[in-house]
Amino acid sequence: MTSRLNLQHPLPPPPQTTLLTANFAVCRWTLLKTLVLTTACLAVGNLAWADDPVDAAAQAGDEPIDAAKQMAFFETKIRPLLAERCYDCHDENTAESELRVDTFEGMITGGLAGTALIPGKPQGSLIVAAVGYRDSTLQMPPDEKLSDAEIADLTRWVEMGAPHPDRDGMQTIKPRSDVDLEKGRQHWAFRPVAKVDPPTVHQTSPSIAVQERRDAPVQHPIDAFLLHRLEAEGLQRTPAADKTTLIRRATFDLTGLPPTPAEIQNFLADDSDEAFANVIDRLLSSPHYGERWARHWLDVARYADSNGLDENVVHGHAWRYRDYVVNAFNKDKPYDEFVVEQLAGDLLPPREELAREHERLIATGYLVLGPKVLAEQDEAKMEMDIIDEQLDTIGRSMLGLTLGCARCHTHKFDPISHRDYYGLAGIFKSTKSMDSYKTVAKWHENLIETPEQEKRYQEHVAEVAAQEKKIADVIAAATALLEKPDSELALAQREKKFPAETTAVLKTERETLKKLKDSAPQRPMAMGVTEGEVADTSVHLRGSHLTLGDVVPRRFPEVLASTEQPPLPTDTSGRLQFARWLTDGQHPLTARVMVNRLWHGHFGKGLVTTVDNFGLQGAPPTHPELLDWLANRFVESGWSIKAMHRTIMLSEAYQRSSQHDAKNVETDPGNSLYWRFNLRRLEAEAIRDSLLAVSGQLDRTVGGNISQYKNREYVFNHTSQDRSTYDINRRSIYVPVIRNHLYDMFQLFDYSDASVLNGNRNVSTIAPQALFMMNSEWVSNLSLSIADRLLQDISDPAARIDQLYMQSFGRPATADERDRSLDFVSQFASISKTPTDREEAERQAWQRLCQAIVASSEFVYIR
């Protein structure tokens, strides 16, 4: 018999028998197993059943255990354990979750959950974690936990290096978690942005903005790329949109508000070639542009004014980040700078302007705005959950990658390894996002005082200290007059012995102290991050902090960077280096992802329709060359977002009509080739803001805090009490976003889920939306305001109809619409039974007409 008995194929379980033979069959199986295991022990030599070779070595001192004893330990303790408790589910025949434990290679390679065995590292071996029931999501065997002795044996075996007869020649097994980097780099999104020239095509129909000869080459690169594909597919594009349609489209796109009748008339009167370009420039210079496009970014930054989840407490200073984003768009802050400030604004070199320093600190609020389980008792788990949320947000918003999928194992689709994830996690674990993890945990906030504010605060501190000293002096003087034994009493007991005059003085002085403390100046703070304790992070097997593998140096994903990356500095987290890497102009994803978001904002869908996912499960670009041309143009223009708006909006593609073409629909029903402009419904915020605007009720003040809550105060608590009010006339971007309790109208019209980023909101059409517009008291009141303005400003009923249509739809009423509207008002006023006053009857008739107009589909759709 050889010294290595092969028990790789275990004995079968007791055979299925009839009741009469069951006992005999079980006894025969037990006897056979005992004989085989005994033979195995004798085969490796030197022992009787009563002796444990490992224990014997341990008793002899710290002498190393020789290979024979290690192998004996495996054959007597581990193989029988695996055969009896594990092989049924994880052998050659079953291999559940693609894991085999009947071979050394199977354990090293691992299954879907990753490598099961790391020799010498029980803490990082999934097999030890599973049998120890350390992770509630991974407990093996699932029916009954191993005994403490069995778990100790398995742990000891891994500690000694996992001796196994199959191990020879298998020291460097390729783990299942490795990714094929070369294959991964062939994915279109991971390749460098290509330098491409627009194809040559000829104009067949002129645009509004630029009247060109029909036989002239197409001048606009965007149109050249799109028309090249249309010609290849034999499709004809729709004609240009009329000017009233175009200005309404552009005004909503760039400001989220309807154009005023005066703005429409000015555009109609301008016959110059630059008429539409002038409109674009005017809109981009409006402060309302920043409000509109900040809202797009806030969707992917998962902005909210409360935490949500278990402890729904107020983000009392989140509004500063919101205003930072609004101002960044209005100032056309270069996108690369915008990204760097949000990821590492606190690490940028000092600037002379204090306001710029504060702006950078506010920008890092991006990293802490996400929802958190603030009452999580496991502090280590809370920390890793927060880091995971940060990585998921950064990955999807800036890179178009689902990095969070690699927390528990190598990404199942994208070439992002488990180690890539923890290389990035180390960067954010070295960042201080939380001041305390104790229940209720507190997120970090940066102080953004001016010198004057700091001076006033320090003066107040001194005033409080002086008042406290004054009180202490009174107590000390009164105490000195007491007998010595009494002076040793507690203060409350001593004060009972003070004279009445002293007690009255103390009461007055303490009231003064309380008032002084209550009047403390509020120190301006901003949600954000700062540097923490710099350290690399261990791989968390299955994403659990209870099962740690190898420590991974802080680094960037290898498929996008390199396998030979220079180490990050040991004295800083690496956030600034990470941000610089993202925005160096050579990164294959950063510019592509952002220009695709801008395209999506103008056309209602991206060239990559999965705007948050550029990975292998995302949609490929419909026009890859155009996407790369836009990305290059974006970087070359200094990352100017406003320049990209102009580039897109001056194209013929943007200026096309949305009219239907039955022939084109047969070939391209989804309009993926952009032969027309897509009909689009306004978002919840634009609907609300438009209603306020046409009624004359909109408060156009930009920025500021309107929350009635104190920082970290509970909102919408466990008793379902919510003091939030939405009865304000500010723009919708300033309406509080309360997680778990969004404003009803926002929910009704497909507002973004504030708990997760979403760059592509769903658009539904449901009956409650129409019912809201017809029956809402708020809409009814605004309609009455519209009617009052018409009645007050315009005496001619027909002119009122034209004004109503112009401010609501951006066009004059047709003759038929005018006649029908006047007929409705006349009939409604004559049959109304409620009002006794004729003027009131007319007022209500006009209110009903106005509500019918704003409740129509044309009011909430952009053509």
N, C-alpha and C positions, 0 to 999 in steps of 0.2 A: 504494500500500500504506500502511496506517495505521501509526502509530508504536507501536501496541500490538497485536501479532499475537496472536490468541487461540489458545493451545495448550491450552485447558482440557480439550479432549477429545484425549487422546494418540493417537499413531499406534498402530495395532494391532501386536501382537507379530508376529514372523515367522510367516507362515502355516504350518499343518500341511501337510506335503507328503509325497510319496513319496520314496523314497531317491534316485531318478534326478533329481529336480528340487530337492532340498534345497539344494545349494550355490548354485544360481542364485537361489532364493527369498530366502535369507539375504542374499546380496549386493545384491539389488534393494532389500530392506527397509533395509539399512544405508545405501545410497546415498540413498534417499529421505529418511531421517531426517537425514542430513548436510545435504542441500539445504535442508530446512525450517529447521533450526537456524541455518544460515548466513544465510538470509533474515531470521530473527528478529534476528540480531545487526545486520544492515544496517538493519533497520527502526528500531531505536532509535538508529542513527546512530553516527558518529565512531570506529569501530574496525575493526581487522583482527583475525583470530583470535589473533595472537600477543600482543596487548595485553590486560592485565587492568585495567579501569578503576579498580577499587578499589586494586589494587597501585600503579598509577600515581599515584593521589592520595596514597597513603601515602608514596610516595617523594618527593613534592613537599613533605612536611611534614605538619602537623596541620590542613591546610585541610579544611573540611567537604566531603563528597562530595555533588555536586549530584544532584537527583532523576533526571536522565537517566542518569547513571552507575550509580546504584543500581538503576534499572529494567533497565539493560543487564546488570548483574551477575545479577539474578534470571533474565533470559531466557537468558543464556548458561551460567550455572552451576547454578542451582537448579531451574528448570522441567525441563530435560533430566534432571537427577538424579532428581527426583520421578517423572517419566514413566517412566523406565527401571526404577527400583527400588521404587517405591511404589504406582503406579496399579493394578497388577494386583490388589491386595487392598483398596485404599482409594480407589476412584473411584465414580462414580455407579452403576455396575452391581453392584459387590460390597459396598463399604462394610462390611468386616469390623469387628466391635465397634462398629458404627454410626459409624465414623470415615471422613471423606473428606478427602484431602489434595490433591484436584485443584481445590479452590476455597479462596479465602481464608476465606470464611465457615465452611467445613467445618473448617478447622484451628483457627480461633478458638473455634467452638462445641465442638469436640472430640467424643469418643465416650464409651463406657462408662467409660473410665479418666479422663475429665475433659478439660479444655481442653488441646489439643496444642500451642498456640502462644501465647506471651505476647511480643508485639513488644518488642524492646529488652532482653529478659531471657532469655538462653539458659540460664542456670542453672535457671530455673523453667519452662522449656518442655519438655514431655514428648517432643516430637519430637527434640530434641537429646539428651535422656537416653537415648532408645530407640536411636538410631543409634550412640551412644557406648558402648552395652553397660554403662552405669553401674549398672544395676539388673538383677540376675540373673533377675528375673521379667518384665522388659520389654526384649526385645532385637529390634530391627528393622533391616534385614530378617532374618528368623529363619534363613535358609539361609546367609547370608554377610555378614559385617560390612563396612560401607563402608570405603573406604580412608581413611587419615589426612587426605589432601587434601580428600576429599569431606566428611568430618566438619567440617573446618576451614571449608570454604565455607559449609556449612549454619549453623554457629555464627556466622560473620561476618554472614550474611544476617539472622539474628535480631537480632544486636547492632545493626545499622544500622536496625532498626525494621521488618523484614520487608516491604520494598517489594513491591507486588503490583498488577498492573493492575486487579484486582477490588476493591481496597481502598476506592475512593471511596464515601463514604456508608456505610461499614461500620466506623466507628471504635468504635462502642459495641454490639457484638454481645452479646446475652444469653448468657452461658455456660451450658452444659448443667447445670453444678453448682448453679445457683441453685434455690431452692425457692419454692414458692408459699405464702407465710406465711399469707395470709388463708384459703386453702383448708385449710392444715394446722391452723389454729386452730379449724376446725369439728369436728375429731376430738373425740369425747366426752371423752377423757382430758385434752385440752389446754384445755378450757373451764373457767371458774371453777367451784368446787364450789357447787352450787345449794342455796339454803335451801328445804327441802321439809318439808311437814307429813305425818304418817302419814295414810293414808286411813281412813275410818270403816267398820269391819266389825264383825260381832257374833259373840260367842263361841258355839260350838256344842259344845265339849267342854272341861272344866276341866283345868288343869295340876296338877301335884303341888304346886308351891310356892305357888300362889295359887288357892284354891277360889273360883271366880266363878260367878255365875248364868249359866245357859246363854243367856239373852237379853240379857245385858249387853254393852255395847260392849267390844271388845278393848282392854285397858289398855296392853299392852306394844307400843311402836312397831314393834319387829322383827316381831312376830306380825301386826300390822296390814298391813305391807307384804307379808309372805309370804302371808297368807291372802287378801288381795285378788287376788293372782295365781292362787292355787289355786281360788278361786271362779270366776274368769274362765275357767279351763280345765276346770271341772267335776270337780275332784279332791277326794277326801276325805283328810284327814291321818290318820295313825295315832294311836291313843290314847297316853296318857302312859306312859312307862316305869315299871316298878316301882322301889321305893326301893333295892333291892339293886343293880339295874342302874345306877341313877342315881349312887349314891355311888362305885361302881367306875369309871364313866365319868369323873366329875369328878375323882377322885383321880389317875387316870392322866393326865388332861388337864393338871392343874395341877402335879403333882409328878413324874410319870413312875414312880410306885411304886404297888403295890396297897394298898388300904385294909386296915388290920388288922381282925381279928374284933371287937375292942373298939370301933373307930370305926364299924363297920357296926351293931353292936348299939345304940350311942348314937343313931345317926341313926334307926333303926327305932323306938326308944322315944320319939322327939321328935315329937309330933303337932301342934306349933305351925305357924302359917303361915310362920314364919321359919326352919323347920328346914333347908331347903336353902340359904337365904342364909347361915345360920350355918356350914354346911359349907364354903361357898365362902370365907367370910372366914377360917376356920381354915386352909384350904389356902393361901390367899394370904399368910398370915403365916408359913408354914413356910419355913425356909431352903432346903428342897428345891424350892420353887417356882422360885427363881432358877436353880437348876441345870437344871431342866427347860426353862425358857423361854430361858435363855442358849444352850442347845444349838440351838434353832431359829435364833437370831441368828447363832451361829457357823457355821452352814451357809451363810448368805449373806455372812458375813465371810471365807469360805474359810480358816478357822482350821486351822493345822497346827503341829506341834512340830518339823518339819524342812522344809528348802527344797524337796527333790525335784529333778526335772530333772537337769542334768548334775552338779552338785556338791551331793549330798544331805547338807548339813551341818545341825547342830542349831540350831533356834531356842531357845536356852537360856533366854531370858527371855519367851517367848511366853505362858507360863502366867500372867504378870501381867495380860495383856490378857484372857485367859479369866476370871480371877477378877474383873476389873473389870466384865465383862459380867454375871457372876453377881450381884455386889453391886448393880449398877445395877437389875436386875429386882427383887431383894429389897427395895431401898429405894424402889421405884417412882419412879426418876429420871424426870422428865418427858421424853418422847421427843424434844422439840425440843432440850433440853439434851444428851441422849444423842447426837444427831446432831452438834451443834456441837462437842462435846468430841472426837469421833472425827475430825472433819475439821480442827479448828483449836484443839484444847485448849491447845496451846503458845502461842497468841496471845491467849487470854482475859486480861482484866485480873487483876492479882495478887489473891490471897485471903490472909487472915490465917492460915488453917490450912494448914500445910505439907503435910499429908496430902492435902488437896484439890488443891493444886498438883501433887503427884506423880500423883494420880489422872488429872488432865487430860493429863499427859504420857504416861501409860500408854495412855490412850484412843486416842492417835494411832497406836498400833500397828496399828490397822485399815488404815492406808495402806501398811504395809510387810510384811504377813503373806503376801502372794502369792508364788507360786513365781517364781524368777528364774534366768536362764541366767548363772550367776556366772562362768563361764569364757569368756564372749563376748569375742572379741578386739576387735571394733569397739565402742569405748566409747560413741560417740554413738548407735549402734543400741541398745545395752543400755539407755541412759537412756530413749530413746523407747519401748522395749518395756515398761519398768517403768511409765512414765506411762500407756501404753495400758491396761495391766492395772489400774491404779488407776481410770482413767476408766470402764472396763467394769464394775468392781465397784461404784463409786459409782452409775453409771447404773442398773444392774439392781437393786441392793439398795435404794436410797433413792428412785429415780425411776421404776423399772419401765421403763427405756428402754435399748435396746441401743446406747449411745453409741459403743462400740468399732467399730461397723460403718461409722462415718464417718471412720476414720483414713485410708483410701486414696482415698476419693471421697465425694461427697455420699451420704447414706444412701439406699439404693435404695427404701425404703418410707416411712420416717418423715421429717417435714420438719426434719431435722437436716442442715445443710450441712457441707461440708468445712471451711469457715471457722469454723462453730460449734465444731467439734471442736478446732481449734487455738486458738480463743479460750479454751477450757477448758484445753487442754494447756499453755498458757502459765502458767496459775496453778500447775500442779503441776511444771512445769519450773523455776519460781521457788521451789520447795520442795526442801529437802535431804532426800532419802530414803536416799541412799547416802553413806557416808564415803569410799569408794574404789571405782573401777571397774576397778582393776588386778586381774588374776587372782590369787587367787580374790577376787572383789569382796566388799565388806563393807557390809552395810546399817547404817543409822544407829541408834544407841541413845542414849537420854537418861539422864542421871545422876539418881537419885532418892534421894540420901543425906539422912539426918537430920543435924542439927548434931553429934550425938554420934558418928555414923559418920564424918563428915568429919574430926572432931578425931582420932579413932583412926587414920584413914588418914594424916593429916598427921604424926602422931606416928611412925607406922611408917616413913614416908618419911625422917623425920629420923634415925631409928635406923639405917636402911640407909645414909644419907649418912655418919653418924658412923662406922659400921663400915668403910665404903669409905675414909674419910680415915685411919682407924687403920692399915689395910693400906698405904695410900699412904705414910704416915709411916715405917712399917717399911722399905719399899722405898727411900725417899729416904735414910734413915739408913745403910742397908747400902750403897747406891750411893756415898754420900759417902766411904766408906772404901776404895773401889776407886780404882785409878789412873785418871787422866783419860781416856785412850783407851778404857778398858773402860766408863766411864760413858756413852759414846755408843753402846754396843751396844743392840740390841733387848732388851726386858725379859727375854724367855725366855733369851737368851744371858747377860745380866747375872746372872740368878738362879743360873745354874750356877756362878758364881764366889762366891756368897754363902756364908758359914759354915753349917755343918750346923745350928747352933742357930737361925739366922735362917730357914733353910728350914723347919724344924719349926714355928716360930712362924707363918710365913705360911700353912702348911698348916692349922693350927688356926684361924687367923682367917678364912681363906677358907671353911672348913667352917661356921663360925659365920655368915658372910655368906649362904651358900647356905640354911641353915636359916631364917635371918631372912627372906630373900626368899620362900621356900616358904610361910612362915606369914603372908604378906601378907593383910590382911583383904579379903574380896570386896566390891567396891564395887557396891551394888545398881544395876542398869541395867534399862531397859525399851525394847523395840523401839518406835520412833516416828520422828517427823520434826521438823524445825525449819526456819526460814526459810533460803532459799538466795539466790543472786544473782538479783535481780528483773529480768526481761526478758520482752518479748513474744516470740512464737514464729512462725516462718515456716510457711506451709502446706507440708506435705511431699507433693509430688505422688506419687500411688500409695503414700502412706505411707512413702516412702523418704527418709531424711535426706540422701541424695545428690542429691536433686532438689528444690530449694527454690523456692517461689513467694513471693508477697507476705507480708510480716509482718502478722499479725493481732493487734490489741490484745486483751489479756486481757478476756474478757467471758463472758456467759452465753448459752445458745441463744436466738436471737431469737424463735422460735415461742413460747417460754414467758416471755420477758422483754419486750424491746422492741428496735426497731431504733435507738432513740435512748437508749442506756444511758449513764449518766454514767461517765467513765473510772475505772478502779480506781486506788487510790493508787500512786504510783511507788516508794514505800519499803517496800511489803509485797506478798507474793505475791497476795493477794486471796482466800486460803482462808477467812478469817473472814467476809468479805463474802459469799462464795459460800454458806457455811453459814447465815448469817443470812437470805439470800434464800430458801434452801430451807425455812426454818422460820418464816417471817414470818406464817404462818397464812393467807396468801392464795394460796400456791402451789397449782396445781391437782393436783399429783401426790403430794406428800410424805405428807399425811394419808391420802389414798385408798390408797396403796400399803401403808402400815403397818396400817391397819384391815383391809385385805384379807388380810394375812399372819396377823393374829390370828384372823380368821374361818376361814381355812384351817387354822390350828392346832386349832381346835375341831371343825370339821365335816369335815376331811379334804380339802376343796377350797375354793377361794376363790369369792367372788361373781364375781371375774375369775379364771377357772381358770388362766390363764397368769400366775401370781403374779409372775414376774420380767419380764414384758413387757406393758406397757400401750399399746404402740405400735400401728400400723395392722395389723401381722401378729399381734398378740395377740388373745385372745378378748374380745368385748364383755362387759360385766357382765350377769349374768342378771337382776339387780334394781338398775338404775342409781340409782333414787331412794333405795333403802335404803343403797346404798354412800355416796351423798352425805350422807344423814342421819347415818350412822355417822362419816363424816369430820368433819362439823360438830360432832357431839357430842364427838369426840375432842379437837378444838382447844378447844372451850368448857370442857371438864373439866380444862383445864390440861395437855393431852397425857398424861393418866394412863393407863398401860397396864392397871393393876389395875382401874380404873374401867370400862374397856372389857371386861375379862373378866367383871365382874359383870353388865354390861348384856347381854352375849351369853348368858351361862349362865343368867340368870333368865328368859329367854324360853321360851315353850312349845316353840318350834322345837327348842331344845337338849334339852328334856326329853322329847321324843317317843321312842317305841319304834322299834326298827329292823325291826319285823315286815314281812313281804312283803304286798303287795296286788296281785293279778294285774291288776285293772282299771286301777289307776294305772300299772302298768308298761307297759301298752299305749300310754298317752298320753305318759308321761314315764319312759322306761326308765333314764335316767341320774340320776333324782332331782334334776334341776336346779332344780325348784321347791320342794324341801325338804318333801315330804309325809311323809317319815320321816327318822329319823336313820340315817346310813350306817354299816354294819358296817365296822370298821377293824381292820387288823392292827397290833400294836405295832411300834415301830421297834426296830432292833437293840439300842440302848442300854436301852430299857425292858424288853426280854426278858431281857437279861443282869442288869439291876438287880433285876428281879422274882424271878429264880431265886435270887439272893443274898439277897434280902429274906425270902422264904418259908422259906429254909433257915437263917435266923438268922446268916448269915455276912457280911452287908453292913456294911461300915465306913462310917458316915454322916458322917465328918469332912468339913467343908466347906472347900474351897480348899487352896492350897499346891502345892508342886512335888514331884513324885515321880520325875522323870527321873533316870536314873543317868549321863547324859551331861554333858560340859562344853559351854559355849556355843561354837558354830561347830565342834564336833568332828564328824568324819564318822560317819554312820550309814548302814547298809545300803550299803556302798561297792561299788566295781566288782568286788570279789571275792565279792560277795553275802553278806558277813558282817554279821549284825545281832545286836547284843547287847540289843535291846529285850526286855523281859519284860512279859507281860500277866497274870502270875500274882499278881494283886493283888485285894483285895476292896473297893477304893474304887469309888465310882459311876463309870459309864462315861464321864462327861464328863471325868474325870481320867486316863483311859487315854491314853497317848501316841498322837498321830496322826502316824504316819510316812508321809510321801508316798512313793509307789512301793512301799510295803510295809505296807499297812493290816493291822490285826489280823484274822485269818482269819474270826472270827465276824461282825465288822462287815461284811466284804465279802459274806459269805453272806446276810445279812439286809438287803441294800440300803442300806448306809451311804452317805453323801454322798461324792462325789469331792472330796477336800480341795484339789484344784488349781484348781477353779473354783467359783464360787458356785452354789448350787442351793437354791431355796426350796421345791421340790416334788420330794421323792425318789420314785423309781420304787418300786413294790411288786410283787415277783414271788412266785410260788408254785412252788417247784421241789423235786424229790425230795431233793437234798442237805440242805435245811433240816430235813426230817423225819428224815433219817438222822442228822444232827447231834444232834438232841434224843434220839434212841433209842440212839445208839452212842458219843457223846462221853464220854470218861472224866471230864471236868469236870462234865458234867450228872449222870453217875452218882454222883460223889462228893457233889454237892450234894443229890441225892435221898436219899442215905444220911444226910446231916445232917438232912433233913426227917424221915425215919423215926425217927432217934434221938430227936429232940425229942418226937415223938408218943409213942413208947414210954416215954420218961422222965416226961413230964408228965401223961399220961392213961392210966388203967388200963383203962377200958372200951373195947373195940374199936369199938363203934358210935359212941361219942363221938369216937374218933380220926378216924373217917371224916368225921364232920360238921366237925371242926376242919380236916381236910385240904382239904375242899371249900370251907370258908369262907375260908381264907387263900389258896387257889389261884384260886378262881373268884368269890369274893365272895358266895357264897350257900351255904345248907346243902344237903346231899345229899338227893335224893329217896329215898323208901323203897326203890324198885327199885335205885337206884345204891348205896345202903348195903348191901343184901343181896348184890348181885353183887360188890361190893368185898370184903366179908367172906368170901364163898365163894372168891374168887380167892386171898386170903391163906391161907386154910385149906388149899386144894388145893396151892398152890405149896410151902408149908412141908412138907406131907406127902410130896410126890414129889421134893423136892430131894435130890440125891445128893451134893452137894459138902460141905456142913457136917456134922460129926458131932455138934455141939452143938445141942440143940433150940432154945435161945435164939438162936443164930446163924442157924438156919434161919428162925425167925420174923422176925428182923431183916432178912434178905435178902428175904423175902417182902414185907415192908412197903416196903423200898427199891424193889422192882420196881413195886409199886403206885404209889408216889409218883412214880417216873419216868414211868409211863404217864399220870398226871394232868398233870404239867407238860409232857409232850410232846404233849398233846391240843390241838386247835385252840381250844378255849374258853379255854385259858390265855393264848394269844397274840393273841386277838381281843377287841375291845371292842364290846359291843352297844349 
